[in-house]
Amino acid sequence: MTNDTARGADRSFLFVLGSSRADGNTEILTRAAAAQLPAGTPQRWVDLNALPLPDFQDGRHETDDWPAGENERELRRATLAATDIVLASPLYWYTLSAQTKRYLDYWSGWLTAPGSDFKERMAGRTLWGVTVMADPDESVADGLVTTLGNSAAYLRMRFGGVLFGNGSRPGQVRNDERAMIRAKSFFQGETPLARFPYEEGAGRR
Protein backbone atom coordinates (compact mmCIF):
# COMPACT_ATOMS: atom_id res chain seq x y z
CA MET A 1 0.00 0.00 0.00
CA THR A 2 1.47 3.35 -1.00
CA ASN A 3 1.73 6.39 1.23
CA ASP A 4 -0.68 8.21 -1.10
CA THR A 5 -3.31 5.55 -0.48
CA ALA A 6 -2.82 5.76 3.27
CA ARG A 7 -3.06 9.56 3.24
CA GLY A 8 -5.82 10.27 0.77
CA ALA A 9 -6.09 8.68 -2.65
CA ASP A 10 -8.33 5.65 -3.07
CA ARG A 11 -9.21 5.38 0.60
CA SER A 12 -12.00 3.16 1.83
CA PHE A 13 -13.23 3.14 5.42
CA LEU A 14 -14.53 0.35 7.63
CA PHE A 15 -16.35 1.65 10.69
CA VAL A 16 -16.66 -1.00 13.39
CA LEU A 17 -19.26 -0.08 16.01
CA GLY A 18 -18.63 -1.78 19.33
CA SER A 19 -21.19 -0.21 21.64
CA SER A 20 -23.76 -2.10 23.69
CA ARG A 21 -26.30 0.60 22.83
CA ALA A 22 -27.66 1.39 19.38
CA ASP A 23 -27.20 5.00 18.23
CA GLY A 24 -25.04 5.69 21.25
CA ASN A 25 -22.76 8.64 21.86
CA THR A 26 -19.71 6.98 20.31
CA GLU A 27 -21.60 6.22 17.11
CA ILE A 28 -22.92 9.80 17.00
CA LEU A 29 -19.39 11.19 17.24
CA THR A 30 -18.06 8.69 14.70
CA ARG A 31 -20.73 9.62 12.18
CA ALA A 32 -20.00 13.31 12.72
CA ALA A 33 -16.37 12.66 11.79
CA ALA A 34 -17.27 10.43 8.84
CA ALA A 35 -19.54 13.13 7.44
CA GLN A 36 -16.44 15.24 6.78
CA LEU A 37 -14.84 12.69 4.45
CA PRO A 38 -14.68 13.68 0.79
CA ALA A 39 -17.80 12.86 -1.18
CA GLY A 40 -17.64 9.42 -2.71
CA THR A 41 -15.22 7.96 -0.16
CA PRO A 42 -16.34 4.34 0.29
CA GLN A 43 -17.66 3.66 3.77
CA ARG A 44 -18.81 0.40 5.29
CA TRP A 45 -20.46 0.37 8.71
CA VAL A 46 -20.52 -2.80 10.79
CA ASP A 47 -22.37 -3.05 14.10
CA LEU A 48 -20.83 -5.88 16.11
CA ASN A 49 -24.16 -6.42 17.86
CA ALA A 50 -25.78 -7.14 14.50
CA LEU A 51 -22.85 -9.28 13.33
CA PRO A 52 -21.85 -11.01 16.56
CA LEU A 53 -18.86 -13.26 17.06
CA PRO A 54 -18.58 -16.13 19.53
CA ASP A 55 -15.77 -15.90 22.05
CA PHE A 56 -12.45 -16.36 20.30
CA GLN A 57 -10.77 -19.75 20.71
CA ASP A 58 -7.02 -19.73 20.21
CA GLY A 59 -6.16 -22.73 18.07
CA ARG A 60 -2.55 -21.90 17.27
CA HIS A 61 -1.27 -25.01 19.04
CA GLU A 62 -4.13 -27.33 18.19
CA THR A 63 -4.14 -29.91 15.42
CA ASP A 64 -7.73 -29.35 14.33
CA ASP A 65 -8.82 -26.25 12.46
CA TRP A 66 -11.38 -24.03 14.16
CA PRO A 67 -14.25 -23.66 11.66
CA ALA A 68 -14.91 -20.06 10.71
CA GLY A 69 -18.53 -18.91 10.87
CA GLU A 70 -20.10 -16.67 8.27
CA ASN A 71 -19.90 -13.57 10.51
CA GLU A 72 -16.19 -14.14 11.01
CA ARG A 73 -15.62 -14.58 7.28
CA GLU A 74 -17.60 -11.43 6.52
CA LEU A 75 -15.69 -9.36 9.06
CA ARG A 76 -12.36 -10.62 7.75
CA ARG A 77 -13.33 -9.71 4.18
CA ALA A 78 -14.48 -6.25 5.28
CA THR A 79 -11.30 -5.68 7.27
CA LEU A 80 -9.01 -6.56 4.38
CA ALA A 81 -11.06 -4.52 1.91
CA ALA A 82 -10.51 -1.24 3.80
CA THR A 83 -7.52 1.08 3.79
CA ASP A 84 -8.75 2.71 7.00
CA ILE A 85 -10.26 0.82 9.93
CA VAL A 86 -12.09 2.83 12.58
CA LEU A 87 -12.83 1.16 15.91
CA ALA A 88 -15.67 3.02 17.59
CA SER A 89 -15.94 1.85 21.18
CA PRO A 90 -17.21 3.55 24.32
CA LEU A 91 -14.77 3.49 27.21
CA TYR A 92 -15.83 0.50 29.32
CA TRP A 93 -13.75 -0.04 32.46
CA TYR A 94 -11.02 2.12 30.95
CA THR A 95 -10.53 0.13 27.78
CA LEU A 96 -12.36 -1.21 24.72
CA SER A 97 -15.81 -2.74 24.93
CA ALA A 98 -16.08 -6.52 25.02
CA GLN A 99 -17.46 -6.59 21.46
CA THR A 100 -14.54 -4.54 20.11
CA LYS A 101 -11.91 -6.51 22.00
CA ARG A 102 -13.39 -9.78 20.72
CA TYR A 103 -13.13 -8.48 17.15
CA LEU A 104 -9.44 -7.70 17.74
CA ASP A 105 -8.94 -11.15 19.27
CA TYR A 106 -10.06 -12.63 15.98
CA TRP A 107 -7.19 -10.82 14.29
CA SER A 108 -4.94 -13.26 16.17
CA GLY A 109 -6.65 -16.16 14.46
CA TRP A 110 -6.45 -14.50 11.07
CA LEU A 111 -2.72 -13.99 11.60
CA THR A 112 -2.04 -17.64 12.23
CA ALA A 113 -4.50 -19.36 9.89
CA PRO A 114 -2.74 -21.75 7.48
CA GLY A 115 -1.56 -19.85 4.44
CA SER A 116 -2.66 -16.51 5.90
CA ASP A 117 -1.16 -13.28 4.58
CA PHE A 118 -3.19 -11.15 7.01
CA LYS A 119 -0.19 -9.45 8.61
CA GLU A 120 1.38 -8.59 5.27
CA ARG A 121 -1.88 -7.20 3.92
CA MET A 122 -2.60 -5.11 7.01
CA ALA A 123 0.80 -3.39 6.90
CA GLY A 124 0.49 0.22 5.79
CA ARG A 125 -3.24 0.49 6.43
CA THR A 126 -4.47 2.98 9.02
CA LEU A 127 -6.11 2.25 12.36
CA TRP A 128 -8.24 4.90 14.08
CA GLY A 129 -10.19 5.01 17.33
CA VAL A 130 -13.26 6.90 18.50
CA THR A 131 -14.46 6.78 22.09
CA VAL A 132 -16.90 8.65 24.29
CA MET A 133 -16.64 8.46 28.06
CA ALA A 134 -18.25 9.96 31.13
CA ASP A 135 -14.97 11.26 32.61
CA PRO A 136 -13.85 14.62 31.18
CA ASP A 137 -10.18 13.71 31.71
CA GLU A 138 -8.95 11.99 28.56
CA SER A 139 -6.00 10.43 30.39
CA VAL A 140 -8.31 7.80 31.89
CA ALA A 141 -8.51 6.31 28.37
CA ASP A 142 -4.75 5.71 28.16
CA GLY A 143 -5.33 1.95 28.28
CA LEU A 144 -7.57 2.09 25.22
CA VAL A 145 -5.09 4.25 23.34
CA THR A 146 -2.22 1.90 24.22
CA THR A 147 -4.19 -1.12 23.02
CA LEU A 148 -4.89 0.44 19.64
CA GLY A 149 -1.45 1.98 19.19
CA ASN A 150 0.42 -1.22 20.03
CA SER A 151 -1.92 -3.32 17.88
CA ALA A 152 -1.18 -1.04 14.94
CA ALA A 153 2.56 -1.19 15.69
CA TYR A 154 2.57 -4.98 15.71
CA LEU A 155 0.99 -5.09 12.26
CA ARG A 156 3.10 -2.19 10.96
CA MET A 157 0.00 -0.13 10.38
CA ARG A 158 -0.39 3.60 10.57
CA PHE A 159 -2.19 5.02 13.60
CA GLY A 160 -4.42 8.06 13.27
CA GLY A 161 -5.01 8.39 16.99
CA VAL A 162 -8.23 8.53 18.99
CA LEU A 163 -11.09 11.01 18.77
CA PHE A 164 -12.39 11.64 22.29
CA GLY A 165 -15.82 12.79 23.36
CA ASN A 166 -17.58 13.30 26.66
CA GLY A 167 -21.06 12.02 27.45
CA SER A 168 -23.08 9.46 29.31
CA ARG A 169 -26.78 10.04 28.73
CA PRO A 170 -28.09 9.26 25.21
CA GLY A 171 -27.06 11.99 22.76
CA GLN A 172 -25.07 13.94 25.35
CA VAL A 173 -21.92 14.01 23.21
CA ARG A 174 -23.65 16.52 20.94
CA ASN A 175 -23.11 19.05 23.73
CA ASP A 176 -19.36 18.45 23.70
CA GLU A 177 -18.38 21.34 21.48
CA ARG A 178 -14.68 20.49 21.60
CA ALA A 179 -15.31 16.94 20.38
CA MET A 180 -17.57 18.09 17.57
CA ILE A 181 -14.95 20.58 16.40
CA ARG A 182 -12.27 17.90 16.47
CA ALA A 183 -14.52 15.59 14.48
CA LYS A 184 -14.53 18.00 11.54
CA SER A 185 -10.85 17.41 10.82
CA PHE A 186 -10.10 14.12 12.58
CA PHE A 187 -9.69 12.00 9.46
CA GLN A 188 -7.50 14.68 7.90
CA GLY A 189 -4.89 14.25 10.63
CA GLU A 190 -1.42 12.78 10.34
CA THR A 191 -1.17 9.00 10.21
CA PRO A 192 2.41 8.10 11.09
CA LEU A 193 3.56 4.50 11.14
CA ALA A 194 2.77 3.16 14.58
CA ARG A 195 5.69 2.43 16.87
CA PHE A 196 6.01 0.56 20.12
CA PRO A 197 7.25 2.78 22.98
CA TYR A 198 10.67 1.12 22.94
CA GLU A 199 10.98 1.84 19.20
CA GLU A 200 10.11 5.49 19.74
CA GLY A 201 12.72 5.71 22.48
CA ALA A 202 15.37 4.17 20.25
CA GLY A 203 14.57 6.70 17.54
CA ARG A 204 15.32 9.57 19.91
CA ARG A 205 18.73 8.28 20.91
C-alpha positions in Angstrom: 0.0 0.0 0.0 1.5 3.3 -1.0 1.7 6.4 1.2 -0.7 8.2 -1.1 -3.3 5.6 -0.5 -2.8 5.8 3.3 -3.1 9.6 3.2 -5.8 10.3 0.8 -6.1 8.7 -2.6 -8.3 5.6 -3.1 -9.2 5.4 0.6 -12.0 3.2 1.8 -13.2 3.1 5.4 -14.5 0.4 7.6 -16.4 1.7 10.7 -16.7 -1.0 13.4 -19.3 -0.1 16.0 -18.6 -1.8 19.3 -21.2 -0.2 21.6 -23.8 -2.1 23.7 -26.3 0.6 22.8 -27.7 1.4 19.4 -27.2 5.0 18.2 -25.0 5.7 21.3 -22.8 8.6 21.9 -19.7 7.0 20.3 -21.6 6.2 17.1 -22.9 9.8 17.0 -19.4 11.2 17.2 -18.1 8.7 14.7 -20.7 9.6 12.2 -20.0 13.3 12.7 -16.4 12.7 11.8 -17.3 10.4 8.8 -19.5 13.1 7.4 -16.4 15.2 6.8 -14.8 12.7 4.5 -14.7 13.7 0.8 -17.8 12.9 -1.2 -17.6 9.4 -2.7 -15.2 8.0 -0.2 -16.3 4.3 0.3 -17.7 3.7 3.8 -18.8 0.4 5.3 -20.5 0.4 8.7 -20.5 -2.8 10.8 -22.4 -3.1 14.1 -20.8 -5.9 16.1 -24.2 -6.4 17.9 -25.8 -7.1 14.5 -22.9 -9.3 13.3 -21.9 -11.0 16.6 -18.9 -13.3 17.1 -18.6 -16.1 19.5 -15.8 -15.9 22.1 -12.5 -16.4 20.3 -10.8 -19.7 20.7 -7.0 -19.7 20.2 -6.2 -22.7 18.1 -2.5 -21.9 17.3 -1.3 -25.0 19.0 -4.1 -27.3 18.2 -4.1 -29.9 15.4 -7.7 -29.4 14.3 -8.8 -26.2 12.5 -11.4 -24.0 14.2 -14.3 -23.7 11.7 -14.9 -20.1 10.7 -18.5 -18.9 10.9 -20.1 -16.7 8.3 -19.9 -13.6 10.5 -16.2 -14.1 11.0 -15.6 -14.6 7.3 -17.6 -11.4 6.5 -15.7 -9.4 9.1 -12.4 -10.6 7.8 -13.3 -9.7 4.2 -14.5 -6.3 5.3 -11.3 -5.7 7.3 -9.0 -6.6 4.4 -11.1 -4.5 1.9 -10.5 -1.2 3.8 -7.5 1.1 3.8 -8.7 2.7 7.0 -10.3 0.8 9.9 -12.1 2.8 12.6 -12.8 1.2 15.9 -15.7 3.0 17.6 -15.9 1.9 21.2 -17.2 3.6 24.3 -14.8 3.5 27.2 -15.8 0.5 29.3 -13.7 0.0 32.5 -11.0 2.1 30.9 -10.5 0.1 27.8 -12.4 -1.2 24.7 -15.8 -2.7 24.9 -16.1 -6.5 25.0 -17.5 -6.6 21.5 -14.5 -4.5 20.1 -11.9 -6.5 22.0 -13.4 -9.8 20.7 -13.1 -8.5 17.2 -9.4 -7.7 17.7 -8.9 -11.1 19.3 -10.1 -12.6 16.0 -7.2 -10.8 14.3 -4.9 -13.3 16.2 -6.7 -16.2 14.5 -6.4 -14.5 11.1 -2.7 -14.0 11.6 -2.0 -17.6 12.2 -4.5 -19.4 9.9 -2.7 -21.8 7.5 -1.6 -19.8 4.4 -2.7 -16.5 5.9 -1.2 -13.3 4.6 -3.2 -11.2 7.0 -0.2 -9.5 8.6 1.4 -8.6 5.3 -1.9 -7.2 3.9 -2.6 -5.1 7.0 0.8 -3.4 6.9 0.5 0.2 5.8 -3.2 0.5 6.4 -4.5 3.0 9.0 -6.1 2.3 12.4 -8.2 4.9 14.1 -10.2 5.0 17.3 -13.3 6.9 18.5 -14.5 6.8 22.1 -16.9 8.6 24.3 -16.6 8.5 28.1 -18.2 10.0 31.1 -15.0 11.3 32.6 -13.8 14.6 31.2 -10.2 13.7 31.7 -8.9 12.0 28.6 -6.0 10.4 30.4 -8.3 7.8 31.9 -8.5 6.3 28.4 -4.7 5.7 28.2 -5.3 2.0 28.3 -7.6 2.1 25.2 -5.1 4.3 23.3 -2.2 1.9 24.2 -4.2 -1.1 23.0 -4.9 0.4 19.6 -1.5 2.0 19.2 0.4 -1.2 20.0 -1.9 -3.3 17.9 -1.2 -1.0 14.9 2.6 -1.2 15.7 2.6 -5.0 15.7 1.0 -5.1 12.3 3.1 -2.2 11.0 0.0 -0.1 10.4 -0.4 3.6 10.6 -2.2 5.0 13.6 -4.4 8.1 13.3 -5.0 8.4 17.0 -8.2 8.5 19.0 -11.1 11.0 18.8 -12.4 11.6 22.3 -15.8 12.8 23.4 -17.6 13.3 26.7 -21.1 12.0 27.4 -23.1 9.5 29.3 -26.8 10.0 28.7 -28.1 9.3 25.2 -27.1 12.0 22.8 -25.1 13.9 25.4 -21.9 14.0 23.2 -23.6 16.5 20.9 -23.1 19.0 23.7 -19.4 18.4 23.7 -18.4 21.3 21.5 -14.7 20.5 21.6 -15.3 16.9 20.4 -17.6 18.1 17.6 -15.0 20.6 16.4 -12.3 17.9 16.5 -14.5 15.6 14.5 -14.5 18.0 11.5 -10.8 17.4 10.8 -10.1 14.1 12.6 -9.7 12.0 9.5 -7.5 14.7 7.9 -4.9 14.3 10.6 -1.4 12.8 10.3 -1.2 9.0 10.2 2.4 8.1 11.1 3.6 4.5 11.1 2.8 3.2 14.6 5.7 2.4 16.9 6.0 0.6 20.1 7.2 2.8 23.0 10.7 1.1 22.9 11.0 1.8 19.2 10.1 5.5 19.7 12.7 5.7 22.5 15.4 4.2 20.3 14.6 6.7 17.5 15.3 9.6 19.9 18.7 8.3 20.9 
